[in-house]
Amino acid sequence: MTKDEKINNMAACLLSIYDTLKLHDNEQGTGITETLSEEMFRIMKAHNVDLNKQLGFTHLKPVASKK
């Protein structure tokens, strides 16, 4: 994957996360059983973004839903 592709994937990922946060803020995401961090990690996976790998971490993980 080229540097430009990585940048485009990251930007698309951030836009998707932003859209999810907007829905949550406007209370339009009711009925969703995922936590926001679970949604974020799902979106990152869909855009082939690994935040742990990008930052050299191993500890970042989503907060599991209690449902």
Contacts in CASP RR format, 6 or more apart in sequence:
PFRMAT RR
TARGET T0000
AUTHOR 0000-0000-0000
METHOD contacts of the structure
MODEL  1
MTKDEKINNMAACLLSIYDTLKLHDNEQGTGITETLSEEMFRIMKAHNVD
LNKQLGFTHLKPVASKK
1 9 0 8 1.000
1 48 0 8 1.000
9 47 0 8 1.000
9 48 0 8 1.000
9 49 0 8 1.000
10 47 0 8 1.000
10 49 0 8 1.000
12 47 0 8 1.000
13 43 0 8 1.000
13 44 0 8 1.000
13 46 0 8 1.000
13 47 0 8 1.000
13 49 0 8 1.000
16 43 0 8 1.000
16 46 0 8 1.000
16 47 0 8 1.000
17 39 0 8 1.000
17 40 0 8 1.000
17 43 0 8 1.000
17 44 0 8 1.000
20 36 0 8 1.000
20 39 0 8 1.000
20 40 0 8 1.000
20 43 0 8 1.000
21 36 0 8 1.000
23 29 0 8 1.000
24 36 0 8 1.000
32 39 0 8 1.000
33 65 0 8 1.000
33 67 0 8 1.000
34 42 0 8 1.000
34 65 0 8 1.000
35 62 0 8 1.000
35 63 0 8 1.000
35 64 0 8 1.000
35 65 0 8 1.000
37 62 0 8 1.000
37 63 0 8 1.000
38 62 0 8 1.000
38 63 0 8 1.000
38 64 0 8 1.000
38 65 0 8 1.000
40 62 0 8 1.000
41 61 0 8 1.000
41 62 0 8 1.000
44 50 0 8 1.000
44 51 0 8 1.000
51 57 0 8 1.000
51 60 0 8 1.000
52 58 0 8 1.000
52 59 0 8 1.000
52 60 0 8 1.000
END
